[in-house]
């Protein structure tokens, strides 16, 4: 057909360019004519169908759709297939070929901290719309999720990790801010997290997820991890009291010993600090000891060890040489003097002590009879821990004292007999104690009488001594008085005998004066008063 047309044009004398334009014009006219003919055919056919429908069915009036300011509806033209959205305050009149493909829906009213994600079903593209606004979706758009999303409020000490699923990139978002997620962004399952306040008593252990290396952050700051980091642990400053100690395992698996006491920190295997942060790859090594009076359960976990001496009770059975089974109860007063030695030799120091003591008691008690045990059980207890000091020294343990606080027979009949023996012994001791008390009272009474007589003798001796001293003083005074009297009359009365007579006369006068002042009767001889009798009547 085309070659035939070309031949015709060549016969008409047209060039190739004019021929091409003429052919294009003929083609366009032919297409437009065909399209117009088809549209006319469809219109005539539709009118005919409507006439036939009107003849068979009555016309039903259609109501207009009233939309509010926040409402919308999707409408489709069935003839062309075009879909569009009518929104806002209006009345929507549907044409004969128009149909509503959705119900009247409400637009999304967003506040300042809200947003929605809308996905275009034709392209798969997601767009994010933030508030404050009224959001109407596009023709092919629908809401991602079931509800309006709310922005995450991050305070100054908060952060979160956001991952973009489209690119695989991650980022750390720090506060204070309002976090609106992008089209393909999501917060990890950890959600909102708090930054770590690193200070003098708080550090944070961080691991790099790319290299696996750990580091300890101790510089004071508000710490946020990077995208490649994760916080393993927030560590507090370990501070030890003077009586405390701590065992740690370093990155090589060796034990490190920390003490609160300055004296112990100067030891050969001790670390020089008493307060520290646990370094990366280090851990505290807990002690798992047995507990109970028989040390049957090993579930006592100790993180900080008390280095002070302490009491520990025990209970076990043994038999005497006369086959009496005894139940012994007692206490250890013990102390760990070397933690390194203890860790090298045992992981259960109390269990070792009690088991070794049980073995020693079984050996010693099996060599004595019941009566001998009752008479010397404290001595047996002393030998039980003194006979094998090397066992305790090798474990860095010192036993200060081992005492038996109670013993009883395991067999009931033997226990009853032992109870009678103990009761009789107790009664005898009570009687002896009572007699001793009476003897002590009697002795005290005799001693009191002896002391009283001694004190009386001492009193008489003192009184006699005082009397002699008083007599000596009195005699000395009298002698001095006589000497002064005789010396004073020596010039007036040269004769010594005459002076002595004068002294005697004066003394007699003093005596008469003293006697006259009392009720005493004094009798004088004529010689004493120099009395002479004269008979005057004979003259």
C-alpha atoms as one frame of an Amber mdcrd trajectory, in Angstrom:
protein
   0.000   0.000   0.000   2.756   2.318   0.992   4.812   1.444  -2.158   1.717
   2.051  -4.302   1.284   5.506  -2.730   4.925   6.244  -3.350   4.549   5.369
  -6.990   1.554   7.667  -7.276   3.436  10.555  -5.688   6.360  10.041  -7.977
   4.024  10.148 -10.946   2.680  13.440  -9.562   6.234  14.876  -9.477   6.512
  15.377  -5.637   9.906  15.176  -3.816  10.600  12.789  -0.934  10.148  15.358
   1.889   6.871  16.662   0.556   5.743  13.142   0.000   6.543  12.212   3.650
   4.655  15.221   5.030   1.692  14.472   2.786   1.620  10.886   3.923   1.815
  11.940   7.655  -1.088  14.331   7.084  -3.127  11.629   5.430  -2.362   9.288
   8.388  -3.437  11.874  11.003  -6.651  12.614   9.196  -7.400   8.937   8.968
  -6.804   8.396  12.734  -8.916  11.384  13.749 -11.726  10.235  11.478 -11.633
   6.768  12.992 -11.660   8.131  16.560 -14.547  10.496  15.853 -16.478   7.690
  14.255 -15.895   5.487  17.361 -16.964   8.229  19.791 -20.122   8.836  17.793
 -20.836   5.133  17.804 -20.441   4.911  21.595 -22.659   7.940  22.160 -25.422
   6.608  19.936 -25.192   3.198  21.595 -25.302   4.723  25.112 -28.361   6.833
  24.178 -30.060   3.776  22.821 -29.292   1.822  26.011 -30.620   4.656  28.176
 -33.804   4.809  26.084 -34.275   1.075  26.485 -33.579   1.337  30.254 -35.949
   4.270  30.636 -38.652   2.262  28.922 -38.169  -0.693  31.290 -37.247   1.116
  34.571 -38.360   4.367  36.113 -35.723   7.078  36.796 -34.497   7.088  40.394
 -33.184  10.477  41.587 -29.644  10.436  43.159 -28.858  12.576  46.201 -25.792
  14.839  46.269 -22.987  14.036  48.704 -22.505  16.721  51.401 -18.879  16.919
  52.560 -17.625  18.706  55.656 -14.343  20.605  55.863 -12.437  17.504  57.079
 -14.123  14.909  54.851 -13.252  13.475  51.460 -14.439  10.818  48.992 -12.924
   9.008  46.010 -14.878   9.166  42.728 -14.290   7.240  39.484 -15.460   7.904
  35.969 -16.533   4.478  34.677 -16.265   5.651  31.097 -12.654   6.855  31.247
 -11.496   5.011  34.382 -10.204   8.240  35.928 -10.222   8.462  39.765 -10.054
  11.688  41.752 -10.772  12.964  45.276 -13.409  15.482  46.255 -12.567  17.147
  49.594 -13.685  20.076  51.718 -17.019  21.775  52.274 -19.108  21.133  49.112
 -22.002  19.241  47.564 -20.864  16.547  45.180 -23.277  15.688  42.321 -22.367
  12.442  40.610 -22.665  12.262  36.854 -24.328   9.196  35.259 -20.915   7.621
  34.645 -19.473   8.644  38.020 -19.432   6.279  40.989 -18.052   6.624  44.540
 -15.332   4.045  45.034 -15.012   4.743  48.783 -17.123   5.893  51.612 -16.956
   9.414  52.943 -13.802   9.432  55.082 -12.320  11.846  57.574  -8.992  13.513
  56.892  -6.218  13.313  59.490  -5.981  16.306  61.794  -2.386  16.428  63.032
  -1.096  18.207  66.116   2.403  19.672  66.370   3.870  16.401  67.714   2.046
  14.093  65.281   2.735  12.844  61.789   1.471  10.285  59.263   3.127   8.078
  56.686   1.281   7.735  53.369   2.230   5.095  50.791   1.472   5.506  47.092
   0.196   2.154  45.810   1.106   3.021  42.222   4.777   3.807  42.905   5.384
   2.333  46.366   6.810   5.646  47.526   6.184   6.719  51.136   5.878  10.327
  52.164   5.807  11.767  55.691   3.470  14.628  56.589   3.986  16.444  59.924
   1.506  18.495  61.880   0.039  20.992  62.482  -2.285  20.566  59.473  -5.272
  18.745  57.991  -4.036  15.942  55.704  -5.984  14.548  52.739  -4.474  11.533
  50.982  -3.764  11.333  47.276  -5.809   9.197  44.909  -3.524   6.191  45.254
  -2.287   6.894  48.779  -3.193   5.051  51.971  -2.124   5.291  55.608   0.865
   3.219  56.737  -0.146   1.585  59.982  -3.411   1.774  61.814  -3.203   5.174
  63.480  -1.539   8.556  63.546   2.057   8.318  64.784   3.331  10.482  67.587
   6.777  12.001  67.585   9.144  10.719  70.259  10.017  13.385  72.837  13.666
  13.072  73.871  14.919  14.894  76.949  18.454  16.215  77.349  19.719  12.939
  78.879  17.874  10.610  76.477  18.681   9.137  73.098  17.545   6.426  70.693
  18.954   4.419  67.797  17.162   4.896  64.454  17.614   2.456  61.545  16.726
   3.246  57.916  15.445   0.000  56.368  15.841   1.378  52.838  19.581   2.094
  53.101  20.562   0.091  56.186  22.097   3.188  57.777  21.798   3.859  61.507
  22.021   7.033  63.518  21.929   8.137  67.133  19.386  10.867  67.883  20.120
  12.795  71.099  17.796  15.008  73.086  16.419  17.490  73.651  14.338  17.173
  70.473  11.139  15.872  68.932  11.923  12.830  66.766   9.856  12.483  63.549
  10.790   9.275  61.728  11.469   9.318  57.996   9.607   7.198  55.376  11.676
   4.046  55.991  13.030   4.780  59.478  12.208   2.915  62.670  13.430   2.983
  66.288  15.156  -0.194  67.467  13.498  -2.474  69.991  15.413  -0.870  72.862
  13.372   2.280  72.286  14.139   5.404  74.244  17.278   5.029  76.367  19.017
   7.163  78.964  22.547   8.441  78.639  24.941   7.443  81.414  26.082  10.099
  83.868  29.765   9.321  84.278  31.250  10.822  87.452  33.766  10.004  90.159
  31.797   6.959  91.291  30.247   5.812  87.993  31.849   4.450  84.822  30.434
   2.739  81.738  31.734  -0.355  79.939  31.268  -0.056  76.150  31.820  -2.623
  73.376  32.479  -1.724  69.752  30.233  -3.971  67.639  32.540  -3.707  64.622
  35.808  -4.666  66.353  34.506  -6.399  69.487  36.862  -4.352  71.659  35.745
  -3.121  75.057  36.642   0.161  76.699  35.857   1.704  80.060  34.731   5.334
  80.035  35.694   7.099  83.273  35.978  10.784  82.221  33.115  12.798  83.800
  30.488  13.416  81.107  26.977  12.616  79.924  27.868   9.584  77.814  26.054
   8.696  74.578  27.241   5.636  72.634  27.972   5.883  68.930  26.147   3.878
  66.266  28.765   1.124  66.425  28.837   0.912  70.230  26.661  -0.758  72.822
  26.636  -0.273  76.577  27.457  -3.532  78.318  27.385  -2.400  81.925  27.317
   0.640  84.155  29.972   0.036  86.801  30.114   1.638  90.202  33.330   2.500
  92.001  34.344  -0.397  94.226  35.338   0.894  97.665  36.654  -1.423 100.359
  36.445  -0.906 104.104  39.458  -1.671 106.293  38.179  -5.182 107.041  37.084
  -6.026 103.480  38.873  -7.733 100.622  37.925  -8.509  97.027  39.095 -11.172
  94.587  38.997 -10.357  90.847  39.859 -12.302  87.703  41.801 -10.280  85.127
  41.784 -10.587  81.327  44.379 -13.396  81.514  42.452 -15.438  84.082  44.798
 -14.643  86.979  43.517 -13.748  90.428  44.014 -10.197  91.699  43.619  -9.378
  95.390  42.388  -6.028  96.696  42.335  -5.033 100.384  40.940  -2.153 102.375
  43.648  -2.394 105.022  46.858  -0.459 104.318  48.924  -3.180 105.983  47.498
  -5.873 103.706  47.841  -3.678 100.595  51.589  -3.637 101.183  51.692  -7.427
 100.855  53.559  -9.175  98.001  50.439 -10.334  96.084  48.137  -7.406  96.866
  47.056  -4.575  94.586  48.008  -1.087  95.839  44.520   0.515  95.658  41.434
   0.200  97.841  38.923   1.915  95.495  38.814   1.277  91.756  36.667   0.644
  88.688  36.678  -2.907  87.381  38.694  -2.768  84.090  37.433  -4.262  80.798
  37.457  -8.069  80.597  37.795  -8.255  84.406  35.209  -9.779  86.714  34.678
 -10.293  90.401  35.419 -13.816  91.566  32.810 -14.894  94.139  33.567 -17.449
  96.842  31.079 -20.320  97.006  31.253 -21.830 100.494  29.346 -24.530 102.292
  27.010 -23.591 105.107  25.087 -25.205 107.948  26.365 -26.794 111.134  27.361
 -29.915 109.190  28.385 -28.010 106.008  26.036 -30.101 103.879  25.045 -27.357
 101.402  27.511 -25.418  99.315  25.521 -22.427  98.140  26.786 -19.525 100.249
  28.039 -16.923  97.729  30.445 -14.267  99.045  31.496 -11.351  96.845  33.260
  -9.229  99.461  35.258 -11.162 101.989  35.433 -10.116 105.639  39.026 -10.520
 106.823  38.166 -10.079 110.513  38.206 -13.100 112.853  34.810 -14.752 113.002
  32.922 -17.538 114.726  31.739 -20.681 112.965  29.624 -23.394 114.565  29.902
 -27.115 113.827  28.171 -30.375 114.681  29.274 -33.959 114.062  29.269 -37.424
 115.653  32.086 -39.655 116.919  32.510 -42.782 119.104  34.495 -43.262 122.290
  36.712 -46.258 123.071  33.821 -47.880 124.991  31.604 -47.571 121.876  29.459
 -44.622 122.989  28.309 -42.516 120.064  28.508 -38.811 120.901  27.006 -35.807
 119.178  29.429 -32.897 119.503  28.550 -29.235 119.053  31.036 -26.394 119.177
  32.485 -23.278 117.619  35.602 -22.243 115.751  37.067 -18.783 116.209  39.108
 -18.470 113.045  40.596 -16.010 110.595  41.875 -15.993 107.008  45.360 -14.454
 107.146  46.341 -15.095 103.499  43.776 -15.012 100.688  46.259 -16.111  97.980
  47.218 -19.216 100.002  43.559 -20.034 100.585  42.715 -19.673  96.880  45.635
 -21.891  95.877  44.607 -24.720  98.210  40.819 -24.698  98.488  37.609 -23.247
  97.162  35.647 -24.040 100.348  37.600 -22.994 103.435  34.808 -23.596 106.015
  34.123 -27.042 104.565  37.815 -27.967 104.764  38.091 -26.735 108.364  35.032
 -28.639 109.572  35.888 -31.837 107.719  39.465 -31.820 109.012  38.300 -31.082
 112.567  35.784 -33.925 112.314  38.572 -36.302 111.295  40.761 -35.134 114.190
  37.951 -35.510 116.722  37.100 -39.013 115.486  40.727 -40.080 115.975  41.144
 -38.503 119.406  37.758 -39.469 120.867  38.128 -43.065 119.701  41.157 -43.417
 122.012  39.394 -42.389 125.243  36.448 -43.700 127.195  33.332 -41.722 127.951
  34.418 -40.780 131.460  37.812 -39.643 130.223  36.150 -37.596 127.526  33.840
 -35.953 130.049  36.791 -35.080 132.280  38.990 -33.653 129.516  36.847 -32.681
 126.499  38.338 -29.180 126.344  41.831 -30.652 126.243  40.767 -32.962 123.425
  39.352 -29.972 121.531  42.637 -28.112 121.988  44.661 -31.026 120.653  42.267
 -31.423 117.700  43.452 -28.161 116.121  46.933 -27.826 117.622  48.225 -31.226
 116.484  48.036 -30.354 112.768  48.723 -26.644 112.350  50.319 -27.218 108.938
  46.926 -28.080 107.451  45.578 -24.635 108.366  48.756 -22.699 107.617  48.920
 -24.142 104.091  45.438 -22.712 103.479  46.253 -19.315 104.971  43.947 -19.948
 107.935  44.556 -19.363 111.630  42.449 -21.101 114.294  42.369 -18.905 117.385
  40.149 -21.158 119.445  38.165 -24.392 119.158  35.593 -25.075 121.844  33.023
 -27.802 122.475  29.881 -26.069 123.683  27.686 -29.172 124.025  27.899 -32.932
 123.789  25.232 -35.601 124.055  24.765 -39.292 123.370  23.163 -40.253 120.129
  21.536 -43.344 121.731  18.539 -42.501 123.938  19.257 -45.024 126.695  22.897
 -44.014 126.868  21.830 -40.378 126.807  19.564 -40.998 129.825  22.425 -42.608
 131.773  24.738 -39.777 130.762  22.101 -37.313 131.870  22.007 -38.966 135.311
  25.802 -38.866 135.526  25.828 -35.250 134.540  23.041 -34.480 137.018  24.887
 -36.236 139.839  28.085 -34.468 138.940  26.204 -31.203 138.907  24.657 -31.886
 142.317  28.061 -32.810 143.730  29.547 -29.662 142.349  26.652 -27.680 143.835
  27.214 -29.243 147.262  30.936 -28.596 147.054  30.256 -25.080 146.008  27.845
 -24.620 148.923  30.391 -26.005 151.403  33.100 -23.859 149.961  30.842 -20.875
 150.373  30.239 -21.669 154.050  33.961 -22.237 154.614  34.740 -18.965 152.946
  32.245 -17.191 155.234  33.811 -18.752 158.368  37.322 -17.988 157.243  36.283
 -14.468 156.424  34.788 -14.097 159.931  37.953 -15.388 161.653  40.084 -13.188
 159.470  37.902 -10.274 160.484  38.384 -10.987 164.190  42.129 -11.354 163.705
  42.261  -8.097 161.883  40.201  -6.444 164.626  42.591  -7.652 167.376  45.551
  -6.524 165.332  44.007  -3.139 164.985  43.291  -2.972 168.750  46.928  -3.864
 169.485  48.063  -1.211 167.092  45.712   1.286 168.769  47.100   0.520 172.274
  50.644   0.822 171.015  49.872   4.155 169.472  48.135   5.376 172.670  51.096
   4.222 174.809  53.469   5.976 172.477  51.409   9.139 172.693  51.291   8.932
 176.524  55.059   8.574 176.707  55.494  11.471 174.372  53.111  13.582 176.472
  54.912  12.624 179.715  58.281  13.472 178.209  56.978  16.811 177.065  55.413
  17.548 180.454  58.573  16.545 182.328  60.709  18.604 180.041  58.499  21.613
 180.648  58.618  21.087 184.435  62.353  20.707 184.392  62.753  23.869 182.372
  60.434  25.686 184.793  62.419  24.492 187.849  65.718  25.374 186.228  64.454
  28.842 185.387  63.098  29.314 188.948  66.310  28.221 190.636  68.436  30.265
 188.251  66.317  33.346 188.854  66.731  33.192 192.691  70.410  32.336 192.564
  71.532  35.919 193.346  68.820  36.588 195.914  68.947  33.221 197.651  72.409
  31.772 197.145  71.674  28.607 199.080  70.430  25.894 196.712  68.506  24.049
 199.422  66.661  27.182 200.363  65.660  27.747 196.753  64.401  24.155 196.561
  62.337  24.651 199.722  60.800  27.761 198.263  59.898  25.792 195.122  58.243
  23.088 197.212  56.239  25.672 199.136  54.979  27.156 195.883  54.045  23.759
 194.548  52.109  22.958 197.682  50.253  26.235 197.334  49.316  25.298 193.753
  48.120  21.922 194.927  45.971  23.517 197.674  44.514  25.940 195.158  43.546
  23.116 192.764  42.069  21.046 195.552  40.080  23.925 196.956  38.324  24.360
 193.651  36.971  20.777 193.727  35.232  18.383 196.103  38.334  16.395 197.013
  39.536  15.975 200.607  43.214  16.335 201.341  44.878  15.130 204.457  48.204
  16.671 205.549  50.588  15.451 208.166  52.055  17.927 210.573  55.309  17.609
 208.852  53.712  18.451 205.505  52.284  21.728 206.808  55.044  22.453 209.352
  52.463  22.488 212.152  53.569  23.004 215.818  51.312  22.974 218.923  51.912
  25.389 221.808  50.289  25.026 225.204  49.560  28.638 226.263  47.521  27.705
 229.342  50.562  26.517 231.263  52.210  29.867 230.961
